[in-house]
Amino acid sequence: GLADPIKPTGPAADPTDPADPTDPGDPTEQQSRPTQQTRPTQTDTNSTTTTPTT
């Protein structure tokens, strides 16, 4: 969660704590839950794109 600065969720959902247990009742946290599945995809795509480029 802390190493997910690629998550372009916007200011509504803090990328620092997408599914942080600190705010479980936060509606932003609920939206971040489905985003978690998108986060690893974006991170993987970014790493994959950076790997052949480098």
C-alpha positions as CSV (number, residue, x, y, z in Angstrom):
1,G,0.0,0.0,0.0
2,L,2.8,2.4,0.9
3,A,4.7,1.5,-2.3
4,D,1.8,2.2,-4.6
5,P,2.4,5.8,-5.9
6,I,1.3,4.7,-9.3
7,K,-2.3,4.3,-8.2
8,P,-3.9,7.3,-10.0
9,T,-7.0,7.1,-7.8
10,G,-6.9,10.9,-7.2
11,P,-7.1,12.9,-4.0
12,A,-10.3,11.3,-3.1
13,A,-8.5,8.0,-2.3
14,D,-5.2,8.5,-0.6
15,P,-2.6,6.3,-2.6
16,T,-0.6,6.0,0.6
17,D,-3.3,4.0,2.3
18,P,-5.7,2.4,-0.2
19,A,-7.1,-0.2,2.1
20,D,-5.7,1.0,5.4
21,P,-7.5,-0.5,8.4
22,T,-7.3,3.0,10.0
23,D,-10.3,4.2,8.1
24,P,-12.5,1.2,7.4
25,G,-15.7,3.2,7.5
26,D,-14.3,5.7,5.0
27,P,-16.2,5.5,1.7
28,T,-12.9,6.3,-0.1
29,E,-11.4,3.1,1.4
30,Q,-14.3,1.1,-0.1
31,Q,-13.5,2.5,-3.5
32,S,-9.9,1.7,-3.0
33,R,-10.7,-2.0,-2.4
34,P,-11.5,-2.6,-6.1
35,T,-8.6,-0.3,-7.0
36,Q,-6.2,-2.7,-5.2
37,Q,-6.8,-5.2,-7.9
38,T,-6.0,-2.5,-10.5
39,R,-3.0,-1.3,-8.5
40,P,-0.9,-4.5,-9.0
41,T,-1.9,-4.5,-12.6
42,Q,-0.7,-1.0,-13.1
43,T,2.5,-1.6,-11.1
44,D,3.2,-4.8,-13.1
45,T,2.5,-3.1,-16.4
46,N,4.8,-0.3,-15.4
47,S,7.6,-2.6,-14.3
48,T,7.1,-4.7,-17.5
49,T,7.4,-1.6,-19.6
50,T,10.4,-0.4,-17.7
51,T,12.1,-3.8,-17.9
52,P,12.4,-4.0,-21.7
53,T,13.1,-0.3,-22.0
54,T,16.0,-0.6,-19.6
